[in-house]
């Protein structure tokens, strides 16, 4: 039955609006993207719900786009960018193009396995949350292969976020977040940061606008081949915190 459902999802376009959209930002992911697509599709078809997959390319100059297009999957779209605009740019395009009632953003490295989506869906469907954030810092999370350097930097940045910016989430950067469609649309329309720290702005706005945010423990593995330069991104993170606060003080989010 699962194989038949998988084949149907690949070959037959949905005849109805999807319940769930999954958005993957991708930049030069020719090595990892196909296994990630396979893992996601294999699990999602077991849920017996209409769903779509969107890969938001970020100006890749390798074979990422060609490999996805060659699959020819009926319910998989790739949004091609003419140039690299930043991870936040890719996610924004994907989230605003999604048609599902629930929209998940997940990373191309599959560090948080798609099987964790059930925990997040429960928060939105049964506990009336607007956003469910996968977390490596919440009680019950299981984290493997995370370097000591990343742990120390994460702890320090979290202290700043919690105490100075009142973002009541212990882990703002985990690439596994689920939104209701209306919430995703409003937040990503208001988004101004297009780089690595876009998650931070989205969560800052979520609390500013009064959305109900759940932090959900997830399993997470630091996948090999990560493109994240921890120290460099920590500096950008702090710079972007300042940008967010300045934008807010100038009324940049007033009409969102």
Secondary structure, DSSP 8 states (H G I E B T S, - for coil): -HHHHHHHHHHS--SS--SEEEEEEESS-TTTHHHHHHHHHHHHGGG-S-EEEEEEE----SSHHHHHHHH--TTEEEE--SS---HHHHHHHHHHH--SSEEEEE-TT-SS-GGGHHHHHHHHHHS--SEEEEESSSTT-EEES--HHHHHHHHHHHHHHHHHS----S-S--SEEEEEHHHHHHHHHH----STTHHHHHHHHHHHTT--EEEEE-EEE--TT----HHHHHHHHHHHHHHHHHHHHTTTTTT-
